[in-house]
Amino acid sequence: MAEHDFSEEDLSKIRVVFDGFDVDGQGSISSTELQAALTALDASTTPEFAEAVMKNLDDDHSGDLSFDEFLDMVKAVKTKPQEDSLLTVFKSHDASGNGTLNRSEIRGAMRESGMKLSDRAIDYLVNKADTSGDGEINYEEFCKLLGR
């Protein structure tokens, strides 16, 4: 099973939802079952949309969604709001609006959050996160620095 960091209680709840979609009880969600589930959620769902969703989620290209593939989807849905809030934080400190945070912008962000870091500490953070070597931190590097 893939790494998901779900509690046993969450896994039980997710299993109930998965089993609800798995109408034929085969242990996977077929494209037909997925289309029926999506149509139940939104009557305007087209077969093409259901097919696109299946292709996006079906990592092993079996034509069915396994429980692990379903968990991947649930994990992605659960982490999206966190990613959106990280982007909001990043953009709010990108004073120059160039899509990166320089040392001065990082220093301001730290001070705003109540952390007064030395120039040496700021340099360390930037050097640790700056994988592109441009002296600034882009959004991807920012997320990695925060362990996201």
MDAnalysis code that builds the backbone (N, CA, C; Angstrom):
import MDAnalysis as mda
import numpy as np

u = mda.Universe.empty(444, n_residues=148, atom_resindex=np.repeat(np.arange(148), 3), trajectory=True)
u.add_TopologyAttr("name", ["N", "CA", "C"] * 148)
u.add_TopologyAttr("resid", np.arange(1, 149))
u.add_TopologyAttr("resname", ["MET", "ALA", "GLU", "HIS", "ASP", "PHE", "SER", "GLU", "GLU", "ASP", "LEU", "SER", "LYS", "ILE", "ARG", "VAL", "VAL", "PHE", "ASP", "GLY", "PHE", "ASP", "VAL", "ASP", "GLY", "GLN", "GLY", "SER", "ILE", "SER", "SER", "THR", "GLU", "LEU", "GLN", "ALA", "ALA", "LEU", "THR", "ALA", "LEU", "ASP", "ALA", "SER", "THR", "THR", "PRO", "GLU", "PHE", "ALA", "GLU", "ALA", "VAL", "MET", "LYS", "ASN", "LEU", "ASP", "ASP", "ASP", "HIS", "SER", "GLY", "ASP", "LEU", "SER", "PHE", "ASP", "GLU", "PHE", "LEU", "ASP", "MET", "VAL", "LYS", "ALA", "VAL", "LYS", "THR", "LYS", "PRO", "GLN", "GLU", "ASP", "SER", "LEU", "LEU", "THR", "VAL", "PHE", "LYS", "SER", "HIS", "ASP", "ALA", "SER", "GLY", "ASN", "GLY", "THR", "LEU", "ASN", "ARG", "SER", "GLU", "ILE", "ARG", "GLY", "ALA", "MET", "ARG", "GLU", "SER", "GLY", "MET", "LYS", "LEU", "SER", "ASP", "ARG", "ALA", "ILE", "ASP", "TYR", "LEU", "VAL", "ASN", "LYS", "ALA", "ASP", "THR", "SER", "GLY", "ASP", "GLY", "GLU", "ILE", "ASN", "TYR", "GLU", "GLU", "PHE", "CYS", "LYS", "LEU", "LEU", "GLY", "ARG"])
u.atoms.positions = np.array([
    [0.846, -1.182, 0.000],
    [0.000, 0.000, 0.000],
    [0.888, 1.242, 0.000],
    [0.494, 2.272, -0.674],
    [1.242, 3.512, -0.765],
    [1.172, 4.275, 0.555],
    [2.139, 5.177, 0.766],
    [2.156, 6.028, 1.951],
    [1.084, 7.093, 1.846],
    [0.235, 7.182, 2.859],
    [-0.837, 8.176, 2.806],
    [-1.007, 8.958, 4.092],
    [-0.485, 8.478, 5.204],
    [-0.604, 9.156, 6.489],
    [-2.047, 9.373, 6.938],
    [-2.932, 8.456, 6.622],
    [-4.311, 8.519, 7.097],
    [-4.413, 7.711, 8.391],
    [-5.241, 8.180, 9.300],
    [-5.485, 7.412, 10.522],
    [-6.319, 6.183, 10.154],
    [-6.371, 5.228, 11.060],
    [-7.190, 4.030, 10.824],
    [-8.658, 4.420, 10.661],
    [-9.114, 5.405, 11.441],
    [-10.492, 5.868, 11.343],
    [-10.759, 6.473, 9.964],
    [-9.826, 7.310, 9.484],
    [-9.977, 7.908, 8.151],
    [-9.982, 6.833, 7.064],
    [-9.084, 5.868, 7.197],
    [-9.034, 4.777, 6.214],
    [-10.351, 4.011, 6.176],
    [-10.956, 3.795, 7.341],
    [-12.251, 3.095, 7.396],
    [-13.329, 3.890, 6.678],
    [-13.346, 5.206, 6.893],
    [-14.338, 6.060, 6.238],
    [-14.122, 6.089, 4.728],
    [-12.867, 6.185, 4.329],
    [-12.553, 6.211, 2.893],
    [-12.929, 4.884, 2.253],
    [-12.714, 3.788, 2.974],
    [-13.061, 2.457, 2.463],
    [-14.565, 2.357, 2.225],
    [-15.369, 2.928, 3.117],
    [-16.823, 2.905, 2.954],
    [-17.218, 3.635, 1.664],
    [-16.619, 4.787, 1.424],
    [-16.911, 5.546, 0.204],
    [-16.469, 4.744, -1.021],
    [-15.255, 4.184, -0.964],
    [-14.733, 3.373, -2.076],
    [-15.672, 2.210, -2.364],
    [-16.070, 1.493, -1.316],
    [-16.956, 0.346, -1.494],
    [-18.312, 0.768, -2.058],
    [-18.743, 1.981, -1.724],
    [-19.994, 2.494, -2.282],
    [-19.914, 2.705, -3.787],
    [-18.743, 3.121, -4.266],
    [-18.527, 3.290, -5.710],
    [-18.335, 1.947, -6.400],
    [-17.772, 0.969, -5.671],
    [-17.488, -0.359, -6.218],
    [-18.760, -1.208, -6.167],
    [-19.692, -0.885, -7.050],
    [-21.021, -1.498, -7.042],
    [-20.970, -3.012, -7.227],
    [-20.080, -3.510, -8.092],
    [-20.036, -4.952, -8.357],
    [-19.212, -5.724, -7.327],
    [-18.589, -5.025, -6.375],
    [-17.859, -5.686, -5.298],
    [-16.579, -6.371, -5.730],
    [-15.999, -5.957, -6.842],
    [-14.783, -6.594, -7.354],
    [-13.498, -6.077, -6.695],
    [-13.607, -5.060, -5.824],
    [-12.421, -4.531, -5.150],
    [-11.739, -3.414, -5.912],
    [-12.384, -2.942, -6.949],
    [-11.864, -1.811, -7.711],
    [-13.047, -1.063, -8.314],
    [-12.785, 0.159, -8.741],
    [-13.835, 0.975, -9.339],
    [-13.617, 0.992, -10.844],
    [-14.568, 0.456, -11.577],
    [-14.461, 0.421, -13.037],
    [-14.812, 1.794, -13.607],
    [-14.524, 1.986, -14.869],
    [-14.862, 3.265, -15.508],
    [-16.378, 3.485, -15.501],
    [-17.143, 2.422, -15.655],
    [-18.610, 2.520, -15.618],
    [-19.083, 2.938, -14.227],
    [-18.493, 2.333, -13.200],
    [-18.855, 2.686, -11.822],
    [-18.442, 4.121, -11.504],
    [-17.282, 4.529, -12.000],
    [-16.829, 5.895, -11.775],
    [-17.769, 6.883, -12.455],
    [-18.146, 6.576, -13.682],
    [-19.063, 7.464, -14.400],
    [-20.402, 7.568, -13.667],
    [-20.908, 6.452, -13.164],
    [-22.179, 6.468, -12.428],
    [-22.050, 7.304, -11.155],
    [-20.930, 7.168, -10.460],
    [-20.717, 7.935, -9.228],
    [-20.614, 9.421, -9.534],
    [-19.853, 9.768, -10.570],
    [-19.709, 11.182, -10.940],
    [-21.038, 11.765, -11.404],
    [-21.813, 10.981, -12.146],
    [-23.122, 11.440, -12.619],
    [-24.070, 11.648, -11.435],
    [-23.960, 10.786, -10.424],
    [-24.796, 10.954, -9.232],
    [-24.450, 12.256, -8.504],
    [-23.179, 12.635, -8.558],
    [-22.755, 13.884, -7.919],
    [-23.112, 15.104, -8.758],
    [-23.079, 14.932, -10.083],
    [-23.376, 16.038, -11.007],
    [-23.989, 15.450, -12.262],
    [-25.276, 15.650, -12.441],
    [-26.014, 15.044, -13.551],
    [-25.478, 15.448, -14.921],
    [-24.741, 16.547, -14.993],
    [-24.221, 16.995, -16.293],
    [-22.870, 16.369, -16.639],
    [-22.409, 15.418, -15.836],
    [-21.134, 14.760, -16.107],
    [-21.211, 14.002, -17.432],
    [-20.224, 14.233, -18.282],
    [-20.183, 13.554, -19.578],
    [-19.303, 12.311, -19.483],
    [-19.519, 11.356, -20.393],
    [-18.642, 10.179, -20.424],
    [-17.185, 10.580, -20.669],
    [-16.963, 11.638, -21.432],
    [-15.593, 12.090, -21.717],
    [-14.908, 12.591, -20.445],
    [-15.680, 13.306, -19.605],
    [-15.121, 13.785, -18.345],
    [-14.765, 12.613, -17.443],
    [-15.670, 11.651, -17.340],
    [-15.421, 10.468, -16.511],
    [-14.188, 9.715, -17.013],
    [-14.045, 9.631, -18.324],
    [-12.879, 8.960, -18.912],
    [-11.592, 9.712, -18.574],
    [-11.635, 11.035, -18.637],
    [-10.459, 11.846, -18.309],
    [-10.072, 11.685, -16.842],
    [-11.073, 11.634, -15.965],
    [-10.818, 11.428, -14.540],
    [-10.163, 10.064, -14.336],
    [-10.704, 9.049, -14.995],
    [-10.144, 7.701, -14.866],
    [-8.685, 7.667, -15.335],
    [-8.415, 8.258, -16.483],
    [-7.039, 8.268, -17.008],
    [-6.091, 8.974, -16.055],
    [-6.571, 10.038, -15.425],
    [-5.744, 10.798, -14.506],
    [-5.441, 10.026, -13.223],
    [-6.382, 9.223, -12.761],
    [-6.232, 8.520, -11.492],
    [-5.668, 7.105, -11.620],
    [-5.853, 6.476, -12.765],
    [-5.477, 5.076, -12.976],
    [-3.977, 4.963, -13.261],
    [-3.162, 5.007, -12.193],
    [-1.708, 5.011, -12.342],
    [-1.144, 3.773, -13.014],
    [-1.747, 2.612, -12.762],
    [-1.214, 1.374, -13.339],
    [-1.855, 1.025, -14.686],
    [-2.714, 1.903, -15.177],
    [-3.370, 1.747, -16.491],
    [-4.122, 0.430, -16.628],
    [-4.743, 0.006, -15.524],
    [-5.497, -1.249, -15.529],
    [-6.926, -1.066, -16.043],
    [-7.376, 0.178, -16.108],
    [-8.752, 0.440, -16.500],
    [-9.700, 0.497, -15.315],
    [-9.189, 0.205, -14.129],
    [-9.958, 0.260, -12.891],
    [-9.155, 1.053, -11.857],
    [-9.859, 1.608, -10.875],
    [-9.185, 2.289, -9.774],
    [-9.058, 1.344, -8.593],
    [-7.825, 1.101, -8.175],
    [-7.601, 0.308, -6.968],
    [-7.841, 1.199, -5.754],
    [-7.870, 0.595, -4.588],
    [-8.057, 1.371, -3.372],
    [-6.903, 2.354, -3.180],
    [-5.661, 1.925, -3.476],
    [-4.503, 2.816, -3.355],
    [-4.616, 4.012, -4.294],
    [-5.074, 3.784, -5.515],
    [-5.250, 4.894, -6.458],
    [-6.331, 5.852, -5.959],
    [-7.373, 5.290, -5.364],
    [-8.436, 6.100, -4.781],
    [-7.888, 6.915, -3.612],
    [-7.019, 6.300, -2.794],
    [-6.391, 7.018, -1.686],
    [-5.545, 8.181, -2.187],
    [-4.832, 7.963, -3.297],
    [-4.038, 9.045, -3.885],
    [-4.921, 10.239, -4.225],
    [-6.098, 9.964, -4.770],
    [-7.026, 11.031, -5.124],
    [-7.505, 11.752, -3.863],
    [-7.864, 10.992, -2.822],
    [-8.340, 11.597, -1.581],
    [-7.240, 12.451, -0.959],
    [-6.025, 11.944, -0.982],
    [-4.892, 12.707, -0.427],
    [-4.702, 14.010, -1.197],
    [-4.784, 13.957, -2.509],
    [-4.633, 15.165, -3.326],
    [-5.722, 16.180, -3.008],
    [-6.935, 15.700, -2.833],
    [-8.053, 16.600, -2.510],
    [-7.850, 17.219, -1.136],
    [-7.364, 16.432, -0.177],
    [-7.171, 16.936, 1.183],
    [-6.014, 17.920, 1.280],
    [-4.981, 17.798, 0.457],
    [-3.817, 18.678, 0.551],
    [-3.960, 19.938, -0.280],
    [-4.885, 19.974, -1.205],
    [-5.026, 21.154, -2.060],
    [-5.268, 22.434, -1.275],
    [-6.187, 22.476, -0.309],
    [-6.374, 23.725, 0.426],
    [-5.100, 24.197, 1.112],
    [-4.304, 23.265, 1.635],
    [-3.056, 23.632, 2.281],
    [-2.122, 24.260, 1.255],
    [-2.047, 23.692, 0.067],
    [-1.201, 24.243, -0.975],
    [-1.684, 25.626, -1.376],
    [-3.003, 25.814, -1.460],
    [-3.547, 27.119, -1.793],
    [-3.160, 28.153, -0.747],
    [-3.208, 27.780, 0.546],
    [-2.852, 28.732, 1.588],
    [-1.359, 29.030, 1.561],
    [-0.530, 28.062, 1.225],
    [0.905, 28.309, 1.075],
    [1.160, 29.292, -0.052],
    [0.442, 29.139, -1.145],
    [0.605, 30.055, -2.267],
    [0.193, 31.466, -1.866],
    [-0.859, 31.586, -1.076],
    [-1.304, 32.894, -0.602],
    [-0.229, 33.547, 0.259],
    [0.359, 32.768, 1.164],
    [1.431, 33.279, 2.021],
    [2.618, 33.702, 1.152],
    [2.993, 32.849, 0.221],
    [4.131, 33.147, -0.654],
    [3.890, 34.453, -1.408],
    [2.737, 34.573, -2.040],
    [2.428, 35.768, -2.831],
    [2.365, 37.028, -1.972],
    [1.879, 36.891, -0.742],
    [1.756, 38.071, 0.111],
    [3.123, 38.637, 0.495],
    [4.166, 37.823, 0.441],
    [5.508, 38.290, 0.797],
    [6.378, 38.561, -0.424],
    [5.866, 38.288, -1.588],
    [6.590, 38.571, -2.829],
    [6.320, 40.031, -3.221],
    [6.953, 40.942, -2.474],
    [6.684, 42.378, -2.648],
    [6.996, 42.863, -4.062],
    [8.008, 42.288, -4.678],
    [8.385, 42.719, -6.028],
    [7.465, 42.131, -7.090],
    [6.713, 41.077, -6.714],
    [5.788, 40.452, -7.651],
    [6.454, 39.673, -8.762],
    [7.720, 39.278, -8.558],
    [8.453, 38.571, -9.614],
    [8.399, 37.052, -9.494],
    [7.626, 36.540, -8.533],
    [7.482, 35.086, -8.399],
    [8.570, 34.428, -7.571],
    [9.403, 35.228, -6.927],
    [10.438, 34.695, -6.046],
    [10.515, 35.557, -4.792],
    [11.086, 34.978, -3.752],
    [11.339, 35.728, -2.522],
    [12.841, 35.934, -2.390],
    [13.254, 37.202, -2.279],
    [14.667, 37.482, -2.049],
    [14.916, 37.539, -0.546],
    [16.156, 37.753, -0.168],
    [16.501, 37.763, 1.255],
    [15.710, 38.821, 2.030],
    [15.545, 39.988, 1.440],
    [14.816, 41.064, 2.097],
    [13.351, 40.690, 2.324],
    [12.732, 40.074, 1.324],
    [11.331, 39.654, 1.447],
    [11.183, 38.548, 2.491],
    [12.144, 37.653, 2.538],
    [12.111, 36.581, 3.543],
    [12.296, 37.179, 4.932],
    [13.219, 38.114, 5.068],
    [13.445, 38.782, 6.348],
    [12.157, 39.468, 6.814],
    [11.474, 40.171, 5.911],
    [10.220, 40.833, 6.252],
    [9.152, 39.844, 6.686],
    [9.072, 38.726, 5.986],
    [8.095, 37.690, 6.336],
    [8.384, 37.134, 7.725],
    [9.645, 36.910, 8.011],
    [10.025, 36.374, 9.326],
    [9.701, 37.376, 10.432],
    [10.027, 38.641, 10.190],
    [9.733, 39.677, 11.203],
    [8.236, 39.796, 11.424],
    [7.471, 39.734, 10.332],
    [6.012, 39.836, 10.437],
    [5.438, 38.699, 11.274],
    [6.066, 37.536, 11.189],
    [5.585, 36.393, 11.959],
    [6.173, 36.361, 13.368],
    [6.956, 37.400, 13.728],
    [7.506, 37.487, 15.072],
    [8.868, 36.850, 15.230],
    [9.436, 36.374, 14.154],
    [10.756, 35.741, 14.204],
    [11.800, 36.732, 13.698],
    [12.717, 37.108, 14.568],
    [13.785, 38.024, 14.170],
    [15.045, 37.191, 13.951],
    [15.261, 36.816, 12.707],
    [16.415, 35.992, 12.362],
    [17.570, 36.880, 11.935],
    [18.760, 36.434, 12.256],
    [19.957, 37.163, 11.844],
    [20.141, 37.042, 10.337],
    [20.944, 37.915, 9.770],
    [21.258, 37.834, 8.345],
    [21.884, 36.482, 8.019],
    [22.671, 35.970, 8.938],
    [23.308, 34.670, 8.739],
    [22.259, 33.562, 8.650],
    [21.245, 33.624, 9.506],
    [20.170, 32.619, 9.495],
    [19.354, 32.729, 8.206],
    [19.075, 33.949, 7.761],
    [18.354, 34.154, 6.500],
    [19.170, 33.580, 5.347],
    [20.478, 33.872, 5.350],
    [21.351, 33.334, 4.292],
    [21.316, 31.809, 4.283],
    [21.332, 31.216, 5.471],
    [21.288, 29.756, 5.569],
    [19.989, 29.212, 4.966],
    [18.866, 29.825, 5.316],
    [17.579, 29.379, 4.775],
    [17.539, 29.494, 3.257],
    [17.982, 30.626, 2.748],
    [17.968, 30.824, 1.295],
    [18.887, 29.817, 0.620],
    [20.099, 29.654, 1.147],
    [21.042, 28.702, 0.536],
    [20.522, 27.273, 0.584],
    [19.835, 26.921, 1.663],
    [19.280, 25.568, 1.798],
    [18.158, 25.338, 0.791],
    [17.316, 26.344, 0.602],
    [16.139, 26.180, -0.253],
    [16.412, 26.462, -1.721],
    [17.405, 27.272, -2.024],
    [17.639, 27.749, -3.387],
    [18.338, 26.695, -4.247],
    [17.548, 25.786, -4.794],
    [18.133, 24.720, -5.622],
    [18.496, 25.202, -7.018],
    [17.915, 26.318, -7.446],
    [18.227, 26.839, -8.788],
    [19.493, 27.686, -8.784],
    [19.945, 28.111, -7.601],
    [21.180, 28.879, -7.497],
    [21.056, 30.337, -7.899],
    [19.831, 30.868, -7.941],
    [19.668, 32.258, -8.368],
    [19.641, 33.245, -7.199],
    [19.818, 32.738, -5.960],
    [19.847, 33.608, -4.801],
    [18.474, 33.986, -4.268],
    [17.421, 33.458, -4.885],
    [16.057, 33.727, -4.453],
    [15.308, 32.405, -4.363],
    [14.174, 32.426, -3.684],
    [13.385, 31.208, -3.496],
    [12.091, 31.333, -4.297],
    [11.883, 30.399, -5.245],
    [10.621, 30.382, -5.981],
    [9.602, 29.569, -5.183],
    [8.382, 29.498, -5.688],
    [7.314, 28.829, -4.938],
    [7.624, 27.356, -4.681],
    [8.149, 26.675, -5.673],
    [8.476, 25.250, -5.514],
    [9.536, 25.072, -4.422],
    [10.555, 25.907, -4.436],
    [11.596, 25.832, -3.419],
    [11.038, 26.181, -2.035],
    [10.117, 27.137, -1.997],
    [9.451, 27.542, -0.753],
    [8.705, 26.351, -0.151],
    [7.950, 25.630, -0.994],
    [7.200, 24.454, -0.529],
    [8.145, 23.377, -0.009],
    [9.241, 23.136, -0.720],
    [10.204, 22.120, -0.268],
    [10.841, 22.513, 1.054],
    [11.134, 23.809, 1.191],
    [11.727, 24.295, 2.445],
    [10.796, 24.014, 3.614],
    [9.495, 24.150, 3.380],
    [8.502, 23.917, 4.429],
    [8.080, 22.459, 4.535],
    [8.718, 21.592, 3.751],
    [8.406, 20.171, 3.808],
    [7.103, 19.785, 3.154],
    [6.681, 20.536, 2.166],
    [5.420, 20.249, 1.462],
    [5.709, 19.662, 0.104],
])
